[in-house]
Amino acid sequence: MTAIAPVLETPRRAWLADLPVLAVAVVWGGSYLAAKGITTAHTVIAVLVLRFALVLPVLVVAGWARLRALSPAQLRGAGGLGLVLGGIFLLETYGVVHTSATNAGLIISLTMIFTPLAEAAVKRRVPSVGFLGAAGVSVAGVVLLTQGAGFTAPSLGDLLILGAAFARTLHVLLMARVKAVQDADSLSLTTVQLGGAVLVFAVLAAVPGTGESPWAVALDFGVAEWAGLAFLSVFCTLFAFFVQMWAVRRTSPSRVSLLLGTEPLWAAAAGIAIGGEHLAPLGFAGAALVLAGTAWGRRAATG
C-alpha cells in the first residue's frame, strides 16, 4: 500500500499548486470590472498613481537587498521597460473606461496571438499553419465581439485595448531581448519596472489638464472605491506577483501559463454576472471564437 502512496498524492499536490494560480487568473479577470467601477476619463492617471504607490513600498522593502545588488545597466534596462509598462496600463485603463469589461478582457487576450506572430517576424520565421488558423479565428472573434449591435466602427475603448495588446507584445519582446535584464532577479525587475511606471503616472498627473490630482481623488473616494482600489493593488498586483513566483517553483511554466490564460473567460464572466453587461448573439459567438482561438494558438505555439 505504501508503494502507491506517492502516485496518489502527486495529482493532489499539483492541484493544490494550481489553485492559487487559478485564483490569480480570476482576480485578473475581475480587474477590468474593478478598474471600470472606480475610474472615469478624468481620474485615470490619479487612480494609477494610487494603485501602484500603495504596493511599491511593499515590494521595495521585500526585495531591498536584491534591489541594491542590481547593476546600473540592469536598472536602466528595467527602468526602460517600466516606461513601456506605464504605457500599457494607461492604454488599458483609458480603454476600459470607454468599453465594457467583457470586451476589454477578451480583446487583451489577443496578446497571446500577437506575441508569437511578432517573434516569428523578428526571427524571420514562418508561423505554423495551425497557429495562423488560430490567429484568424481570434481576429474574427474580436470583430464579432465588438459588433454585437451591428457592424459599426469599433469604439474608442476597443481600439485602446487593442493598442494595449500590441504594447504588451512589445513589452514581452523587449523583456526577451534587453540583455541587461535577462539575468536580473524577478522581484527586483518587477519593482523597478513598477517604479518607472509610477514615475510616468506622477509626471503626467503634474501636467495641467490631465485630470484630477491623486490627492483629490483619494479624498473623494468612498468605501466602495477604496475597496476596489485595494482589490487592484493587493490582489491584482501583490498577490498575483508572489503567487507566480511561488508557482513556477512548484509546477511547470507551461502549466502556469495555461491557467493564467483563462483570464479572459473570468473577465467575461465578471462583466456579465456582476457588472450587468450584455452580449448580443453575435457578441457571444465572438467571445467563443476569441477564447477558442487563443487556446488553439497557445497550444500551437508551444507545440
Order of alpha helices (4+ residues) and beta strands (2+ residues): alpha-alpha-alpha-alpha-alpha-alpha-alpha-alpha-alpha-alpha-alpha-alpha-alpha-alpha-alpha-alpha
